[in-house]
Amino acid sequence: MAESTITPQSILNKALALAQKSSWESFSLLTLADSLNCDLSIIRSHFRSKDDMAEALFDQADAAMLHFATQQTNDKLTSDERLINCIMAWLNFLSPYKSLVKEILAYKFELGHLHLQAHGITRVSRTVQWFLHAAKRDYSGLKRVGDELSVTSAYLLSLGFYFVDKSEQHNKTRAFLQRMLNRNRQVYHLLKAISRPVRQHK
């Protein structure tokens, strides 16, 4: 492949193809460069590491989700329905690479990969923020903090469920996500009810 035709997307596509043939951990950047018929320095000019490639894939999932969100023109949808649709759009974008995404996350959270884990926490927070914006959940104050924690929890639990979900369009994951959001809302209202007498006493 001519150097002028090598782009970040072509590198990522080839990396994903190689990883699907072996695994995310085992495919090497040297093999990637050989497959693209280019120097390792060309790979380095676009991606500093395989983790950067993984981040690029998640960035594409974010972008696909946000594009989907702009198509949600039904004003009758509730905030939860918009949120669930956005999270499912994110997950469904990654469906062709589901096994690789599972490997990537497992690799990030291996012992000794503290820098990758820090990046992973930042990634989750950033993606959740985009979910909230796309779902038009513009809360403020403590309600915003509580909502962010609730959505983060539901999203991460649903992500784990998604990896074993073989249902069409991951409909079981959608139902699981709905249950998690409902449960978190009930817990929030319970805590609010418990704390109200205390505040009134003051």
C-alpha positions in Angstrom: 0.0 0.0 0.0 1.4 3.4 -1.0 2.3 5.6 1.9 0.0 8.3 0.6 -3.0 6.0 0.9 -2.3 4.9 4.5 -4.8 6.7 6.7 -5.7 6.3 10.4 -8.9 4.5 9.2 -7.0 2.1 7.0 -4.6 1.3 9.8 -7.4 0.7 12.2 -9.3 -1.5 9.8 -6.3 -3.7 9.2 -5.5 -3.8 12.9 -9.1 -5.0 13.6 -8.9 -7.6 10.8 -5.6 -9.0 12.2 -6.9 -9.0 15.8 -10.0 -10.9 14.7 -7.8 -13.6 13.2 -5.8 -14.1 16.4 -6.5 -11.8 19.3 -6.1 -8.2 20.3 -3.2 -8.9 22.6 -1.3 -11.2 20.3 -1.2 -9.4 16.9 1.9 -7.2 16.6 2.4 -3.7 15.3 5.2 -5.2 13.1 2.8 -7.6 11.5 0.4 -4.6 11.0 3.1 -2.6 9.3 4.0 -5.6 7.1 0.4 -6.1 6.1 0.2 -2.5 5.1 3.6 -2.6 3.4 4.8 0.4 5.3 7.3 1.4 8.0 6.5 1.2 11.7 7.2 4.9 11.7 4.1 5.4 9.6 2.0 3.5 12.1 3.6 5.6 14.9 2.7 8.9 13.1 -1.0 8.0 13.5 -1.2 5.8 16.6 1.3 5.8 19.5 0.1 2.3 20.6 -2.6 -0.3 20.2 -4.5 1.3 23.0 -4.7 4.4 20.9 -6.3 2.2 18.2 -8.8 0.9 20.7 -9.6 4.5 21.7 -10.2 5.3 18.0 -12.7 2.5 17.8 -14.6 3.8 20.8 -14.4 7.3 19.4 -16.2 6.0 16.3 -18.8 4.4 18.5 -19.4 7.7 20.2 -19.7 9.5 16.9 -22.1 6.9 15.5 -24.2 7.2 18.6 -24.3 11.0 18.4 -25.2 10.8 14.7 -28.0 8.4 15.6 -29.2 10.8 18.3 -29.7 13.6 15.8 -32.1 11.3 13.9 -34.3 10.9 17.0 -36.9 13.5 16.1 -39.8 11.9 18.0 -40.5 14.5 20.7 -42.8 12.0 22.5 -39.9 9.9 23.6 -39.1 10.0 27.3 -35.7 10.9 28.5 -35.1 7.3 29.4 -36.2 6.1 26.0 -33.8 8.5 24.3 -31.0 7.4 26.6 -31.6 3.7 26.1 -31.7 4.2 22.3 -28.4 6.0 22.4 -26.7 3.4 24.5 -28.0 0.7 22.3 -26.8 2.5 19.2 -23.3 2.7 20.8 -23.4 -1.1 21.5 -24.8 -2.1 18.2 -22.0 -0.1 16.4 -19.5 -2.3 18.2 -21.3 -5.5 17.5 -19.0 -6.6 14.6 -16.1 -6.3 17.1 -17.8 -7.6 20.2 -15.3 -10.3 21.0 -12.4 -7.8 20.4 -14.0 -5.2 22.6 -14.2 -7.8 25.4 -10.5 -8.6 24.9 -9.6 -4.9 24.8 -11.4 -4.3 28.1 -9.9 -7.4 29.7 -6.4 -6.3 28.6 -6.9 -2.8 30.0 -7.9 -4.1 33.4 -5.1 -6.7 33.8 -2.9 -6.2 36.9 0.0 -3.8 36.1 -1.9 -1.8 33.4 -2.6 1.1 35.7 -2.1 3.7 32.9 -4.6 1.9 30.7 -7.1 1.6 33.6 -6.8 5.4 34.1 -7.5 5.9 30.4 -10.4 3.5 30.7 -12.0 5.4 33.6 -11.7 8.6 31.6 -13.2 6.9 28.5 -16.2 5.7 30.5 -16.8 9.1 31.9 -16.5 10.9 28.5 -18.8 8.4 26.8 -21.4 8.7 29.6 -21.3 12.5 29.3 -22.1 12.1 25.5 -25.0 9.8 26.4 -26.4 12.4 28.7 -26.1 15.2 26.2 -27.6 13.1 23.4 -30.5 12.1 25.6 -31.1 15.8 26.5 -30.7 15.1 30.2 -29.6 18.6 31.2 -30.0 18.3 35.0 -28.0 20.4 37.4 -26.7 20.2 40.9 -27.1 17.0 42.9 -29.6 15.7 40.5 -27.0 15.8 37.7 -24.4 14.0 39.9 -27.0 11.3 40.9 -28.1 10.9 37.3 -24.5 10.5 36.0 -23.8 7.9 38.7 -27.0 6.1 37.8 -26.4 6.1 34.1 -22.7 5.0 34.5 -23.8 2.1 36.7 -26.5 1.0 34.3 -24.3 1.4 31.3 -21.4 -0.7 32.7 -23.7 -3.5 34.0 -25.4 -3.6 30.6 -22.1 -3.7 28.8 -21.2 -6.9 30.8 -24.6 -8.4 29.9 -24.1 -7.4 26.2 -21.0 -9.6 25.9 -23.1 -12.7 26.5 -26.3 -11.6 24.8 -27.1 -13.5 21.6 -30.6 -12.1 21.1 -31.6 -10.3 17.9 -30.4 -6.7 17.9 -29.4 -7.3 21.6 -33.0 -6.9 22.7 -32.2 -8.7 26.0 -29.6 -6.1 26.7 -32.1 -3.3 26.0 -34.5 -4.9 28.5 -31.7 -5.4 31.1 -30.7 -1.7 30.7 -34.3 -0.6 31.2 -34.4 -2.6 34.4 -31.2 -1.2 35.7 -32.4 2.4 35.1 -35.7 1.7 36.8 -33.9 0.1 39.8 -31.5 3.1 40.1 -34.4 5.5 39.9 -36.2 3.6 42.7 -33.1 3.7 44.9 -32.7 7.5 44.2 -36.3 8.2 45.3 -35.9 6.0 48.3 -32.8 7.9 49.4 -34.4 11.2 48.7 -37.5 10.2 50.8 -35.2 9.0 53.7 -33.1 12.2 53.7 -36.1 14.6 53.5 -37.1 14.3 57.2 -33.5 14.9 58.2 -33.3 18.1 56.2 -36.7 19.3 57.5 -35.5 18.6 61.1 -32.6 21.0 60.5 
